């Protein structure tokens, strides 16, 4: 049953809320196609599909953005992540989703008090020298209040909104089921791996709502960037911090959005852009652990052209091998080496350079040629005029046209690069991250080929090989034992053959239905000529029912054939 597919009984209320919001924002067709209306009807809920002229005239990206904002924290965060996925969505969708706002009305302090008292061990007024009832900011996941410790230290108390965990868990369960349904109902979505995307999104969101984890992230990045005295990261006060509460130093600086104040107070905007770029490059290419949401709201500028970075709930992790590939990609873009860029992107998307088609039906040779042509267009362009952010957006657009999706960690990384470029240009219109990145990229790449680094990698490879050789006799014995008992299986997974088999299976099913229809027609014709038996509308009842069944089967058969033809046309 659909209700079993889309959600358990415990999620039915939330499912109804989601469907109602989608309908209200002109997305009733999505509700119908996803089967939400049928599922809720089976659960006893009734949905109405009102006609909304004003909403119907809005562009689809605007409708979706409004719906995501109303659906709450899970969907706002999902939209914010999708805003960085130029490999999945077109420019008009990216532009609209970047306007997603997670600001919501604040929760009254009276509602927060029971949770605060439980986490602090006493009322906030007893723990802090001062606790401001009015929040500094309120978002869909948490809200922040300014306070002062007993020793006079000014702090920010970030409090998880009551009940938000339960809502997020319900939303994630529904998203997982909807992703599975989407892969089954819309084969064109399979190359984008919606189930994997939802699973990775769920892991990221669960980490983000653990406010203690945010504190650990802040301390790790502060340690990695200790060489930058011009960087300030708020100190976490662990005596008060836990999964639902985060207490950290208050940052009193100039918000990054207030560019006029920066100029008025004499900040060196070019120097700020340079320092910010070097810090972000260090996090990404050297440490492999970076702030994944460095938008202007998380940046403050302090006296002495110092930079303060806050909100470490969303971070990205890049393993060593990915960092090597990233170095090759960025150097290929900066130095205009198209083959290097093409090789890395094809590897990231699961393809292999050369001719033929990938497992998802992509013509790899054509993709490689298009990437090479894209990079070659920048040949001869002065380094100071290269816009690395725009280049990354354009190259991910090429992947989207070929129905290829980047791994989620790389999508976060590209989003961070694009945000960095935008923030730098806002500070200094003449700023080019490519010029700042090149010395760092070359330095890191040279460090990888020092004798010590080569020796460490060689030793790791040697120990790994020796370990495999040591396990080889036992593995061979196990293989032979299974072969002796007939337990060895060889699986060959060829997408084209599997698709052909599915088409043959559908054709056989239609043929079987056609034979049944023919038998019903012949049998009913014979029954109609025989007298006696029950009557219906003056005709033999069994004969009439047989004709009705034949008509219904014929209509189903025609519909099935039309859907099959449409599916083939879309696949071509």
C-alpha angles and dihedrals in degrees: 000000000000093000088059090051097047104036149332122256091264090064097044094098093051089045089055091050091051093048092048092051092049091050092047090055095051097264097116091125090061089053092051096045093047090053093239094131093053092045093052092044089056088050091054099259124128122212124196122209104209121190109247111187096184094051093042090060093054118099113258094248090057092048091051094046092052092047092050091052091053094045092066141230101336094052095039089055091045090053092047090053092047088052086070095048103092086157089066107031135044125247095263091056093045092050093051097043091053086068092062110130124203092188111119135166111292122255110245113253089239089065092048096047099085092051093042093049091049094050096041096039091235142032112299092244089059094048099043130048087226132009119185112222092203110075123235090220138352124208133172094264104033143354131219130225126189117234143157128234121230089262091056098257110150110231142173117232110207112197127192111234112252113258095011093117092057092049092048093049091050091048092049092051090052093045091052091052093045090050090054090048091048092055090050098044100035111039089181088072095057095090088059091055098220093185091055091046092053092046092052091044090053092052091049094047094048089054091048095055090054099088092190088059088055088057092052090050091052093051093047093052091045090055092047092051097042089119089070107076088178090067123088122194116181115255114242117228101216095187087075102026126101141138092296100031135051123184117188139156117287114245114218104191144116112288113240091238092061098081094157091058090051090056093042093052094047102251117165098238094186091053091048090053092049094049093047092050093050092050094050092046090051091052093049108037101029107029102028089215117096146164102262097196107047095157120150092264090066095049130082130176121220133195115286091040091284124157128223121199123196141175109049097180093116116049134162128224123205117188119221096261091051090050091055090051090046091053090052092048096048093044089048090053095044095043094038098241103152098184092058091051093047093050094051095046093048090051092049093051094048097254132121124224116251136055132324132052129298124234090268094052097260118148098233096192091054091048092050091049092050093050091048091050090049094052093041090059088071093053109128094015110135113251092237090060097051114111103205093186093055091046092054091048090050096048092049087050088058089054091049092054088055091048094246124140127204121230111268096247091057092047089056090048094052089048089054091051093050092048090048092052091049094048091048093050091048089056095042121010089204093055117120118186091201091066091050094043099051098072091046093048092050092046093052092044091051090049089057091060101048114120090251094052092045090049092051092050091045092050091049091050092047094050090047092051092048089051091053091047090050091054094044099089092050091047092050091049090051091049093050091047091053092045090052090055093044094248099126114109129185115205121195112191111195114170095206093052092046091051091048090051091051091051092049089049091052091047091051090049091052091048091052091050090048090053091049090050091050091049091050091051093049094043093046091049090055092047091051090059094052117086125224130039129092119327131219118188087347093303131101104280098218093048092049092048089050091055091048090051090049092052092049091048091048092052090049090049093051091048092048092050092048091050090049092052091048091049091052091049091051092047091052 
